[in-house]
Amino acid sequence: MNRAVLIAFFASLMLIPYITNATYVSVVEPFNTTINASNSTVYLGKVGPGQTFYVTISAATTYNGVNYPIGWDELLVSKLPSGWLAQNSSLYTTQISAKITVAPNAANGTYPITISAVNVGNYSKLGAIDFRAVVNVTPDVFKLSVHPTNISTGPGQPAEIFVSINNTGVSDSPFQITMHNLPAWNRTDTVIALHHTSQEFVYPVYVNEPGSYRTTLYVSAFSSPLVYKQGNVTIVTKASVPNDYAALGQGAPVFPIIYEPAYAVMYLINLLARNI
């Protein structure tokens, strides 16, 4: 064995204690990453003003060659920007989550948060690992797609609008879908599109009077009116035999009950005609 090989071999032996003694924090939410040393910085992503998000780690770690299924006992938030709120994690669970809420009036920009993974009482000799989590506060935390944007329907007949929300932020806070300026009562739907996911929702719209209406569909974060997007929709409402038949299935007509079997047959004919 030559001299260079021997030097490399003994150098690798000297590194073994550092490798086996290494411990780490496995972040699992809002995405997976590993933190190997104190004072590390991890960028979490985007969050809207007033929104709430979670930082979750796995309790498992390894130290001195020993695997600890529950090595980290608690996750503490020690430093927050002014006006923000935090709730430390519960103790002794397999996944440990700290809850953080952004100040509702937080200006756009990047903000650091100091978080500590703690071995309570240092019983496993892990101590603590402190790290900085950085988030970007911006109202632009989701993308919106609305279709169709041109709809023809009958008075009192529901028109289905498909609303796609691509949540690019780190918060799972609910969104509200609503529509204004229509001659009918239309409800507000509350939906949840989880962080880093895209989901499509069906939003029914009713118009009671014939006419052409250019209206706006709004999607806003439940936690803050500053986080919103909108899409324009044109609805043309007119009476026609197919539309009238379709509208029969949306409620009880105010006519003598003797005619209701006929209404049911007409509504069934309309459904068959639309799907054949």
Backbone bond lengths (Angstrom), bond angles and torsions (degrees), N, CA, C in turn:
res aa  C-N    CA-C-N  psi(-1)  N-CA   C-N-CA  omega(-1)  CA-C   N-CA-C  phi
1 M - - - 1.469 - - 1.536 107.64 -
2 N 1.356 116.59 124.90 1.451 118.74 -175.72 1.527 111.08 -77.94
3 R 1.342 115.44 172.09 1.467 122.35 -173.66 1.529 111.73 -63.53
4 A 1.346 117.87 -40.29 1.470 121.65 -177.13 1.520 110.84 -64.48
5 V 1.354 116.95 -40.18 1.459 120.79 179.79 1.525 110.45 -65.70
6 L 1.372 115.96 -41.91 1.458 119.43 179.73 1.528 111.55 -62.83
7 I 1.333 116.55 -40.22 1.467 119.80 179.89 1.527 110.57 -63.88
8 A 1.352 116.22 -42.51 1.469 120.24 179.67 1.517 110.78 -65.09
9 F 1.361 116.69 -38.15 1.455 120.40 -178.76 1.529 111.28 -64.46
10 F 1.354 116.39 -47.56 1.462 119.24 -178.79 1.522 111.90 -70.04
11 A 1.325 117.32 -29.62 1.465 120.02 176.09 1.515 110.93 -66.23
12 S 1.359 116.43 -37.46 1.460 119.14 178.78 1.522 110.95 -68.38
13 L 1.342 117.06 -34.65 1.461 119.69 176.94 1.524 111.22 -65.04
14 M 1.317 116.40 -36.07 1.460 119.92 179.49 1.525 111.96 -67.55
15 L 1.338 116.81 -24.80 1.461 120.28 -179.42 1.514 112.87 -81.60
16 I 1.326 118.47 -17.71 1.463 121.58 -174.55 1.523 112.65 -56.97
17 P 1.340 120.31 -46.56 1.469 118.48 179.42 1.522 112.78 -58.10
18 Y 1.345 117.43 -36.71 1.454 119.33 -179.30 1.511 111.21 -69.75
19 I 1.330 116.53 -34.06 1.456 120.29 179.48 1.525 110.79 -71.74
20 T 1.351 116.35 -47.65 1.460 119.06 -176.15 1.522 111.94 -70.96
21 N 1.343 117.29 -27.89 1.454 119.38 -179.67 1.525 112.92 -84.72
22 A 1.330 116.11 -6.63 1.464 119.24 -177.34 1.517 110.37 -66.49
23 T 1.311 115.98 138.82 1.455 121.58 172.41 1.512 107.72 -127.57
24 Y 1.316 116.73 167.73 1.457 120.43 -170.37 1.521 109.37 -156.13
25 V 1.328 115.13 168.16 1.460 122.89 172.94 1.522 107.50 -120.27
26 S 1.325 116.21 125.35 1.466 120.94 176.47 1.522 109.49 -97.05
27 V 1.323 117.06 108.03 1.463 121.89 175.49 1.527 108.06 -81.47
28 V 1.337 117.06 129.54 1.468 120.78 -179.47 1.522 112.96 -113.16
29 E 1.323 117.92 -19.32 1.465 122.19 175.63 1.523 109.02 -142.82
30 P 1.333 116.95 138.69 1.466 128.46 12.94 1.523 114.93 -82.15
31 F 1.352 117.73 -2.01 1.461 121.39 171.74 1.526 106.90 -158.55
32 N 1.317 116.51 171.92 1.455 121.60 -176.40 1.530 111.25 -88.17
33 T 1.317 115.54 127.56 1.461 121.27 172.49 1.522 108.41 -158.55
34 T 1.312 116.99 163.39 1.464 121.95 -179.06 1.515 109.58 -120.34
35 I 1.332 116.20 133.50 1.459 122.99 177.63 1.519 107.61 -111.45
36 N 1.338 116.30 122.23 1.461 120.55 -171.72 1.521 114.34 -101.87
37 A 1.315 118.16 -14.23 1.463 118.32 -175.41 1.519 110.11 -151.23
38 S 1.321 115.53 156.33 1.461 120.24 176.17 1.524 110.56 -63.29
39 N 1.325 114.26 155.26 1.462 123.10 178.72 1.522 112.91 67.77
40 S 1.326 116.98 18.75 1.455 119.72 172.92 1.526 108.99 -77.44
41 T 1.329 116.48 160.26 1.459 122.12 178.49 1.518 108.80 -123.17
42 V 1.344 115.93 133.67 1.455 121.00 178.20 1.521 108.29 -128.89
43 Y 1.321 116.15 131.87 1.469 120.92 178.01 1.523 108.17 -89.27
44 L 1.350 116.96 121.80 1.460 120.94 -175.98 1.521 112.86 -87.57
45 G 1.337 118.03 -37.03 1.461 120.13 -178.69 1.517 111.82 134.09
46 K 1.341 115.35 -157.37 1.466 121.81 -174.62 1.533 111.15 -97.12
47 V 1.330 115.19 148.12 1.461 121.14 175.44 1.522 107.71 -149.21
48 G 1.322 116.67 145.26 1.451 121.10 -179.07 1.517 112.21 -86.07
49 P 1.345 117.92 156.71 1.464 120.28 174.55 1.524 110.64 -58.49
50 G 1.334 116.49 134.55 1.458 121.35 -179.66 1.512 115.19 82.43
51 Q 1.328 117.96 -8.63 1.467 119.83 -177.83 1.527 111.43 -81.63
52 T 1.323 114.97 157.58 1.465 122.95 178.57 1.522 109.68 -111.25
53 F 1.316 116.98 139.76 1.457 120.88 175.40 1.530 109.24 -140.59
54 Y 1.321 116.02 167.51 1.464 121.97 -177.47 1.524 110.34 -122.58
55 V 1.315 115.55 141.62 1.454 122.13 167.61 1.523 106.48 -109.28
56 T 1.321 116.07 120.74 1.470 121.11 -175.20 1.519 109.91 -123.25
57 I 1.331 116.61 133.84 1.460 121.22 176.16 1.524 109.22 -122.43
58 S 1.307 114.78 161.24 1.461 120.56 171.93 1.521 109.02 -83.80
59 A 1.331 116.41 139.57 1.467 120.04 177.98 1.523 111.95 -71.54
60 A 1.322 117.26 -18.15 1.461 121.21 -175.56 1.527 111.37 -75.58
61 T 1.325 115.86 143.79 1.461 121.78 173.01 1.524 108.05 -159.22
62 T 1.318 115.21 177.65 1.462 121.20 178.51 1.522 108.64 -129.18
63 Y 1.339 116.29 137.50 1.459 120.00 177.04 1.522 109.27 -147.42
64 N 1.327 114.97 131.90 1.471 121.38 177.27 1.532 110.81 54.80
65 G 1.326 115.41 36.84 1.459 120.60 177.70 1.511 114.96 80.01
66 V 1.329 117.54 2.14 1.465 121.55 -178.64 1.521 109.04 -106.56
67 N 1.337 116.86 131.50 1.460 121.73 175.78 1.521 109.56 -87.24
68 Y 1.323 116.16 128.29 1.456 121.80 179.36 1.531 108.84 -112.75
69 P 1.343 119.03 105.10 1.471 119.99 177.17 1.521 111.97 -59.19
70 I 1.335 116.74 -35.72 1.462 121.33 171.65 1.529 106.33 -128.17
71 G 1.327 115.02 88.25 1.455 121.05 178.41 1.518 110.12 -98.23
72 W 1.358 114.77 -46.87 1.455 119.61 174.42 1.519 108.86 -85.46
73 D 1.320 115.46 128.37 1.463 120.60 -174.57 1.522 113.52 -100.86
74 E 1.345 117.01 -25.03 1.454 120.11 -171.16 1.520 109.63 -153.83
75 L 1.335 115.10 149.67 1.466 121.98 175.53 1.526 107.50 -119.14
76 L 1.333 116.67 119.08 1.460 122.49 -174.88 1.523 110.55 -113.89
77 V 1.324 115.64 136.43 1.460 121.46 173.42 1.520 106.63 -100.76
78 S 1.333 117.17 113.15 1.468 119.99 -171.81 1.519 113.29 -103.96
79 K 1.317 118.79 -25.81 1.461 120.87 -179.70 1.520 109.52 -135.93
80 L 1.363 114.28 125.41 1.464 120.54 -178.33 1.524 109.18 -129.81
81 P 1.339 117.39 152.87 1.467 119.31 170.83 1.528 110.44 -63.58
82 S 1.304 116.30 156.82 1.461 121.96 -178.16 1.529 111.17 -60.20
83 G 1.347 115.11 133.63 1.460 120.78 177.89 1.515 114.74 87.46
84 W 1.335 118.04 -7.71 1.459 121.57 177.79 1.532 109.54 -85.16
85 L 1.335 115.69 158.40 1.461 121.66 178.91 1.521 109.99 -122.83
86 A 1.326 115.29 150.18 1.465 119.79 178.51 1.515 110.05 -143.35
87 Q 1.312 115.39 150.48 1.467 122.13 174.22 1.522 107.12 -128.84
88 N 1.328 116.28 118.31 1.457 120.00 179.74 1.526 111.00 -65.51
89 S 1.313 115.14 163.24 1.458 119.66 -176.36 1.519 111.85 -72.66
90 S 1.322 114.91 165.57 1.460 120.29 167.96 1.528 108.24 -76.45
91 L 1.340 116.88 172.34 1.458 121.57 -175.45 1.529 112.10 -99.37
92 Y 1.335 114.86 147.93 1.465 123.41 164.66 1.529 112.64 59.51
93 T 1.307 117.42 48.74 1.468 121.83 172.67 1.519 108.36 -117.50
94 T 1.327 116.51 162.39 1.469 119.71 -176.23 1.520 112.11 -73.12
95 Q 1.337 116.42 -27.76 1.461 121.12 171.63 1.522 107.80 -126.75
96 I 1.326 116.33 132.15 1.453 121.72 -169.62 1.529 108.23 -116.46
97 S 1.343 116.43 123.31 1.467 120.86 -174.36 1.525 111.52 -121.08
98 A 1.329 115.43 134.07 1.449 122.47 170.25 1.526 107.93 -107.85
99 K 1.319 116.15 137.07 1.461 122.86 -177.11 1.522 109.59 -102.24
100 I 1.347 116.79 130.80 1.461 121.48 -177.08 1.516 109.07 -130.90
101 T 1.341 117.06 131.91 1.460 122.55 178.24 1.519 109.78 -119.16
102 V 1.322 115.73 126.54 1.457 121.85 -178.89 1.531 109.00 -74.94
103 A 1.320 117.29 145.02 1.463 121.39 176.03 1.529 109.34 -59.77
104 P 1.336 118.10 136.38 1.463 120.31 -176.55 1.523 113.29 -63.02
105 N 1.335 117.00 -23.26 1.467 120.15 179.92 1.526 112.35 -106.14
106 A 1.325 117.12 19.51 1.465 120.59 -178.54 1.527 110.51 -62.49
107 A 1.310 116.18 130.58 1.467 120.93 178.31 1.527 110.11 -74.98
108 N 1.312 116.18 158.30 1.451 120.85 176.75 1.529 110.26 -60.42
109 G 1.324 115.79 141.97 1.460 119.84 178.14 1.510 111.44 148.73
110 T 1.318 116.88 177.89 1.461 122.29 178.93 1.520 109.94 -96.57
111 Y 1.334 115.21 141.02 1.466 121.39 -176.06 1.530 109.47 -133.21
112 P 1.351 117.79 131.32 1.470 120.72 176.06 1.526 111.08 -91.14
113 I 1.323 115.45 146.40 1.463 122.97 176.29 1.526 106.71 -130.72
114 T 1.312 117.83 133.45 1.463 120.82 177.43 1.522 109.69 -94.98
115 I 1.335 115.67 126.91 1.467 122.41 -177.37 1.526 108.41 -128.54
116 S 1.324 116.19 144.04 1.462 121.21 -178.96 1.515 110.66 -127.59
117 A 1.326 115.75 129.66 1.461 121.62 168.18 1.523 107.40 -92.17
118 V 1.339 116.16 124.85 1.469 120.78 -168.45 1.523 110.84 -122.90
119 N 1.328 115.35 137.26 1.455 122.52 167.44 1.533 106.58 -97.61
120 V 1.340 116.20 102.24 1.463 121.38 -171.79 1.531 110.47 -59.62
121 G 1.345 115.07 128.36 1.468 119.99 -178.85 1.513 113.43 72.47
122 N 1.342 116.71 -2.53 1.471 122.76 -178.47 1.532 112.00 54.37
123 Y 1.345 115.70 35.43 1.464 119.63 -177.97 1.522 112.74 -65.63
124 S 1.316 117.02 -30.46 1.463 120.10 178.83 1.519 112.25 -95.84
125 K 1.342 116.06 6.01 1.467 122.55 178.39 1.524 112.45 63.52
126 L 1.331 116.30 27.06 1.456 120.18 179.03 1.520 111.98 -88.07
127 G 1.336 116.16 -22.78 1.455 119.42 -177.08 1.518 110.90 68.93
128 A 1.323 116.43 -126.89 1.459 121.93 179.33 1.517 108.95 -149.10
129 I 1.311 115.69 150.89 1.458 121.83 171.35 1.519 107.87 -119.20
130 D 1.317 115.18 120.36 1.462 121.39 177.54 1.528 108.99 -98.57
131 F 1.316 116.01 139.58 1.469 118.86 175.54 1.523 109.53 -146.30
132 R 1.307 115.13 158.47 1.455 121.79 178.88 1.528 108.55 -101.24
133 A 1.326 115.72 125.75 1.460 121.65 173.88 1.531 107.45 -104.28
134 V 1.318 116.49 125.99 1.460 121.48 -177.44 1.524 108.86 -111.04
135 V 1.343 116.39 131.58 1.469 121.28 176.29 1.524 109.33 -123.43
136 N 1.309 115.11 152.86 1.461 122.03 177.76 1.519 108.26 -105.40
137 V 1.332 117.83 112.33 1.463 121.76 179.35 1.526 109.01 -84.40
138 T 1.321 115.70 122.14 1.458 122.56 -179.73 1.521 108.26 -159.41
139 P 1.339 118.38 147.08 1.472 119.13 174.74 1.528 112.94 -74.11
140 D 1.320 117.12 -12.54 1.463 121.62 -177.03 1.527 110.03 -87.00
141 V 1.341 116.40 71.54 1.467 120.82 -175.85 1.527 112.89 -112.78
142 F 1.334 116.76 5.73 1.469 117.93 175.55 1.520 109.66 -154.53
143 K 1.338 114.59 160.31 1.454 122.09 176.23 1.522 108.27 -113.56
144 L 1.320 116.25 144.21 1.467 121.66 -174.74 1.520 110.43 -122.42
145 S 1.328 115.39 135.47 1.465 121.93 173.26 1.523 107.86 -132.34
146 V 1.341 116.19 130.13 1.465 122.33 -178.19 1.525 109.24 -125.10
147 H 1.341 116.80 129.29 1.460 120.18 175.51 1.536 109.66 -153.83
148 P 1.335 117.81 150.53 1.464 126.64 -6.16 1.524 110.35 -73.39
149 T 1.323 116.18 161.44 1.459 120.29 178.36 1.531 111.78 -100.19
150 N 1.335 116.25 -7.51 1.459 121.42 174.38 1.522 107.94 -129.30
151 I 1.330 116.30 121.74 1.467 121.28 -172.62 1.520 109.05 -129.87
152 S 1.332 116.39 137.40 1.460 122.57 172.58 1.525 108.22 -117.87
153 T 1.319 116.25 127.14 1.456 120.23 -175.79 1.522 109.68 -150.49
154 G 1.320 116.36 175.90 1.451 121.80 178.77 1.512 111.78 -102.44
155 P 1.321 118.09 158.29 1.470 120.97 178.27 1.525 111.45 -57.37
156 G 1.318 116.18 129.77 1.465 121.19 179.34 1.503 114.65 78.63
157 Q 1.324 117.25 -1.99 1.471 120.28 -179.56 1.526 108.99 -95.46
158 P 1.332 118.70 131.52 1.465 119.22 -178.10 1.520 111.66 -69.61
159 A 1.307 115.67 137.83 1.460 122.11 172.47 1.523 107.63 -108.28
160 E 1.322 117.03 131.67 1.456 120.59 -177.20 1.526 110.28 -93.03
161 I 1.330 115.19 125.63 1.454 121.82 174.76 1.524 107.57 -112.05
162 F 1.325 116.00 129.87 1.463 121.43 -179.12 1.528 108.69 -96.46
163 V 1.333 114.93 120.63 1.460 122.39 -174.37 1.526 108.14 -114.00
164 S 1.326 115.85 116.35 1.465 121.07 179.50 1.520 109.45 -105.34
165 I 1.327 116.17 122.93 1.467 122.63 179.85 1.528 108.10 -114.20
166 N 1.314 115.35 117.34 1.467 121.61 175.55 1.530 107.43 -103.76
167 N 1.331 115.81 101.27 1.465 121.75 -175.76 1.529 109.22 -82.48
168 T 1.328 116.22 103.09 1.461 121.27 -178.83 1.522 112.38 -92.62
169 G 1.332 117.74 -0.25 1.458 121.43 179.71 1.517 112.16 -91.74
170 V 1.352 115.82 -171.25 1.464 121.15 -177.74 1.530 112.40 -104.31
171 S 1.335 117.32 -1.30 1.459 120.54 -177.61 1.516 111.37 -94.99
172 D 1.345 115.31 146.05 1.466 121.86 173.45 1.525 111.38 -102.65
173 S 1.332 117.14 17.25 1.457 120.63 -179.91 1.523 110.57 -59.85
174 P 1.349 118.21 143.19 1.470 121.38 -177.24 1.532 112.44 -65.66
175 F 1.336 114.06 160.01 1.454 122.20 173.21 1.527 108.60 -115.40
176 Q 1.328 115.44 154.54 1.461 121.56 175.75 1.526 109.64 -115.60
177 I 1.340 115.59 135.23 1.460 122.09 177.20 1.526 107.82 -111.89
178 T 1.323 116.84 128.44 1.458 120.24 179.29 1.520 109.42 -150.03
179 M 1.340 115.42 164.87 1.457 121.38 179.23 1.524 108.36 -140.84
180 H 1.331 116.25 140.19 1.459 121.69 -175.50 1.532 111.16 -117.66
181 N 1.333 114.07 168.21 1.469 122.57 169.91 1.526 113.59 64.85
182 L 1.317 116.53 40.70 1.456 121.18 174.10 1.526 108.97 -122.31
183 P 1.351 118.60 145.57 1.471 121.01 179.18 1.522 111.66 -78.76
184 A 1.301 115.95 60.04 1.467 122.30 177.17 1.519 107.06 -169.28
185 W 1.313 115.62 158.12 1.459 119.47 174.50 1.518 107.98 -82.15
186 N 1.323 116.29 124.84 1.457 121.18 176.88 1.517 108.94 -124.36
187 R 1.317 115.70 135.20 1.454 121.53 -172.13 1.528 111.36 -78.64
188 T 1.322 114.95 166.12 1.458 122.83 170.41 1.520 108.50 -102.93
189 D 1.313 117.10 122.32 1.464 121.88 178.25 1.525 109.68 -97.48
190 T 1.321 116.16 136.31 1.462 121.81 174.02 1.523 108.64 -106.30
191 V 1.334 116.27 124.92 1.463 121.62 -175.44 1.525 108.99 -131.70
192 I 1.323 115.34 163.96 1.461 120.77 178.04 1.521 109.28 -126.19
193 A 1.325 115.50 120.87 1.463 122.29 169.78 1.530 106.25 -113.23
194 L 1.318 116.65 109.59 1.458 121.08 -174.60 1.531 110.96 -63.10
195 H 1.338 115.54 156.52 1.462 119.80 -177.37 1.525 111.02 -59.89
196 H 1.320 113.76 143.08 1.461 123.08 179.29 1.528 112.72 61.00
197 T 1.335 117.23 28.50 1.459 121.21 176.43 1.523 109.33 -133.23
198 S 1.329 115.36 160.70 1.458 121.57 175.44 1.522 107.83 -121.34
199 Q 1.332 116.00 134.64 1.459 120.16 -177.78 1.520 109.76 -141.82
200 E 1.340 115.40 145.07 1.459 120.61 -179.58 1.526 109.66 -108.57
201 F 1.325 115.57 138.07 1.453 122.46 -179.14 1.527 109.15 -126.00
202 V 1.342 116.21 149.45 1.458 121.69 177.18 1.520 108.51 -101.54
203 Y 1.328 115.44 124.10 1.457 121.17 -179.12 1.527 108.51 -116.77
204 P 1.352 119.17 113.03 1.467 121.14 -179.20 1.528 111.24 -83.28
205 V 1.338 115.27 138.49 1.464 121.25 -179.77 1.529 108.78 -124.29
206 Y 1.334 116.16 136.78 1.461 122.40 179.34 1.526 109.33 -116.93
207 V 1.346 116.03 137.16 1.464 122.10 173.19 1.522 107.34 -128.22
208 N 1.322 117.46 125.05 1.466 121.50 -174.45 1.521 114.05 -86.81
209 E 1.324 117.73 -24.78 1.459 120.76 -172.48 1.522 110.88 -117.50
210 P 1.353 117.80 141.34 1.469 120.13 176.43 1.522 110.83 -61.50
211 G 1.321 115.78 148.44 1.459 120.67 178.59 1.514 110.73 151.19
212 S 1.335 115.61 178.44 1.458 122.64 176.95 1.524 108.02 -112.78
213 Y 1.326 116.26 125.57 1.458 120.97 -173.32 1.531 109.44 -127.51
214 R 1.320 114.98 121.83 1.465 120.56 171.90 1.519 106.81 -99.10
215 T 1.302 115.33 113.15 1.456 120.20 -172.50 1.524 110.27 -129.58
216 T 1.302 115.85 177.19 1.470 121.16 -176.53 1.515 110.02 -128.27
217 L 1.320 115.55 131.17 1.461 121.99 173.99 1.526 107.80 -96.71
218 Y 1.337 115.13 128.83 1.461 121.21 -177.70 1.530 109.99 -110.21
219 V 1.329 115.72 137.67 1.464 121.97 169.40 1.516 106.52 -124.05
220 S 1.335 116.23 120.95 1.466 120.61 -178.35 1.524 110.03 -133.14
221 A 1.325 115.60 153.72 1.466 120.46 176.21 1.521 109.27 -70.38
222 F 1.320 115.84 135.73 1.461 120.82 179.90 1.531 111.08 -59.58
223 S 1.327 116.49 -30.51 1.461 121.12 -173.71 1.519 113.60 -86.47
224 S 1.342 117.86 -15.84 1.461 118.69 -176.24 1.519 110.89 -157.94
225 P 1.346 118.11 127.69 1.459 120.60 175.99 1.523 112.50 -70.32
226 L 1.339 117.45 -12.32 1.464 120.60 179.07 1.521 112.21 -73.12
227 V 1.336 116.28 -19.90 1.466 121.03 -178.63 1.527 107.84 -100.74
228 Y 1.320 116.74 98.67 1.461 119.16 -177.79 1.526 110.54 -155.94
229 K 1.328 114.65 159.68 1.465 122.80 170.84 1.518 107.09 -143.01
230 Q 1.321 116.36 165.08 1.453 120.38 -177.26 1.518 110.42 -144.12
231 G 1.341 114.71 156.74 1.457 121.68 176.54 1.512 109.76 -138.12
232 N 1.320 117.01 139.19 1.466 122.04 -179.04 1.526 110.85 -85.44
233 V 1.323 115.61 138.18 1.468 122.53 -179.86 1.526 108.29 -135.23
234 T 1.325 116.42 135.55 1.469 121.76 174.42 1.518 108.33 -108.75
235 I 1.345 116.07 125.66 1.463 121.92 -179.52 1.524 108.63 -118.95
236 V 1.335 116.36 122.55 1.463 121.89 175.75 1.522 107.27 -107.21
237 T 1.318 115.35 119.62 1.465 121.26 -178.28 1.517 109.18 -111.78
238 K 1.323 116.01 124.10 1.465 119.44 179.11 1.517 108.86 -148.77
239 A 1.327 113.71 150.04 1.461 119.52 179.58 1.523 109.60 -79.77
240 S 1.326 115.98 139.32 1.466 123.03 174.48 1.517 107.13 -158.49
241 V 1.303 116.87 162.82 1.470 119.76 -179.18 1.527 111.04 -60.13
242 P 1.362 120.01 -49.65 1.476 118.33 178.03 1.519 112.83 -60.87
243 N 1.353 116.75 -41.55 1.468 118.85 179.90 1.515 111.95 -65.64
244 D 1.344 116.48 -39.19 1.456 119.13 178.46 1.517 111.23 -64.98
245 Y 1.349 116.77 -40.83 1.465 119.46 177.89 1.538 110.62 -62.44
246 A 1.358 116.12 -41.74 1.464 119.46 -179.39 1.518 110.64 -64.43
247 A 1.331 117.03 -37.61 1.461 120.93 -178.19 1.519 112.40 -67.50
248 L 1.346 117.09 -22.58 1.467 119.78 -178.91 1.530 111.94 -61.62
249 G 1.343 116.07 -28.60 1.463 118.55 -177.63 1.506 114.27 -82.74
250 Q 1.329 118.09 0.69 1.459 121.15 -175.74 1.514 113.92 -97.92
251 G 1.341 117.82 -0.08 1.463 119.98 179.55 1.505 110.09 175.63
252 A 1.312 117.20 174.56 1.459 122.53 -178.70 1.522 109.92 -88.19
253 P 1.329 119.46 114.70 1.457 120.72 177.87 1.534 110.55 -63.15
254 V 1.322 115.97 147.12 1.463 120.62 179.97 1.533 108.22 -87.49
255 F 1.307 115.04 75.72 1.463 123.33 177.95 1.523 107.58 -141.60
256 P 1.314 118.16 166.05 1.470 119.49 179.45 1.522 111.84 -54.57
257 I 1.317 114.58 144.55 1.467 120.21 -175.22 1.518 112.42 -63.19
258 I 1.301 117.26 -20.43 1.461 120.23 -177.96 1.523 111.51 -63.75
259 Y 1.362 117.23 -23.62 1.459 119.86 -178.22 1.533 113.31 -87.30
260 E 1.303 118.90 -6.76 1.448 120.24 -173.85 1.524 113.61 -63.00
261 P 1.356 120.95 -37.65 1.472 118.41 174.83 1.527 112.08 -58.81
262 A 1.332 117.48 -36.95 1.461 119.99 178.73 1.526 110.46 -66.86
263 Y 1.335 116.90 -39.78 1.456 120.02 178.07 1.534 110.44 -61.60
264 A 1.318 116.34 -40.99 1.460 120.00 -179.71 1.521 111.02 -63.05
265 V 1.351 116.50 -40.57 1.470 120.24 178.79 1.524 110.45 -64.86
266 M 1.341 118.03 -42.30 1.464 121.27 -179.55 1.530 110.67 -64.17
267 Y 1.331 116.96 -40.17 1.461 120.50 178.98 1.527 110.41 -65.38
268 L 1.336 117.13 -39.09 1.456 121.01 178.22 1.524 110.96 -65.42
269 I 1.339 116.44 -40.52 1.468 119.90 177.24 1.517 110.90 -59.77
270 N 1.337 115.75 -41.28 1.468 119.69 179.79 1.531 111.24 -64.13
271 L 1.341 117.17 -42.38 1.459 119.33 178.89 1.510 111.42 -62.51
272 L 1.344 116.88 -42.25 1.461 119.54 179.93 1.514 111.02 -65.65
273 A 1.323 117.10 -39.08 1.455 120.23 -178.76 1.527 111.01 -66.48
274 R 1.313 118.02 -34.43 1.456 120.84 -178.47 1.527 112.67 -76.23
275 N 1.315 117.09 -21.91 1.471 120.23 -174.06 1.512 114.42 -110.96
276 I 1.317 117.02 3.03 1.478 119.27 177.90 1.520 108.78 -94.07
